[in-house]
Amino acid sequence: MENEESYNPWTVVHLVFEHLADAGLHPVLGATGHPGEPAAELLRCFGIRPDPQGDQRIAQQTAEQLAELRARMLGAP
């Protein structure tokens, strides 16, 4: 099995955007919502597997699911 490297999407996207800005371009990513998925797609185009570890949306979803489970199981608000 081949070793896969993964990167936090924001690290690579920041590098790409910095390079584009240095070239006089003004890139916009996620202008219509959370830029996480467009950033991840940019990485996939480069052949990089995004690592969701740094994605705050996943942490928020997990917290919401845990709160819902607590409310169902313990009757807590």
N, C-alpha and C positions, 0 to 999 in steps of 0.2 A: 504494500500500500504506500502510495506517495504521501510524503509529509506536506500538509497544507499549512500555509501561513495565513493568519487572519489579522486584520487591523481594525481599529476603531474607525468607523466611517468618517468621523469628524477630523481626524488627523490627516487623512489623505485628501479629503475635500478641501480642507484649509490650505494645504500645500498647493493643490491645483488652482484654487481661487487666487491665492497669493501670486502665483506665476501669471495667471491671466490678467490680474490687476497691474502687475509690473509691466505687462505688454500693452497697457493702455485700454484694456477691455473692462467691462463692468458686468460681470456675471451675476445672475440672480437665480437662486435655487429655492424652491418651495414658496414662491410668492403667493400661492393660493392656499397654503396650509402648512402643516408641519413639514420641514425639509428632510426629515429622516429617510423616508422612502426614496425620494429623488436622489439623495446622497448615496444611499445603498445601491441604487441602480447605476449611478455613475461608476461606482467601484466595480460592479459586475461587468460593465463595459470594458474595464481595464483588466478583467480576469482575476479580480480580487474578491474573495469571499468576505462580505461584511461581518463583523463581530457585533452582535446585538448587546454585548455586555454593557456598553456605555450608553445604551438607548434608554432615556428616562421614561419613555412611554411604556416600556415593558415593566419597569419597576412600579409605575403608577397603576397599570392594569393588575399586577400582582397584589398590590395593596388593596385595590378595590375588591378583588375576588376574595381576599382574606376577610375583609370587613363584612362582605355579604355572607360568607360562611359562618362567621362569628354571630352575626345577627340571626341567622337561621337556627344555628345549633344552641346558642346560649340566650337568645332573645335579647341580646344587647343592642342598643341603638347604633 
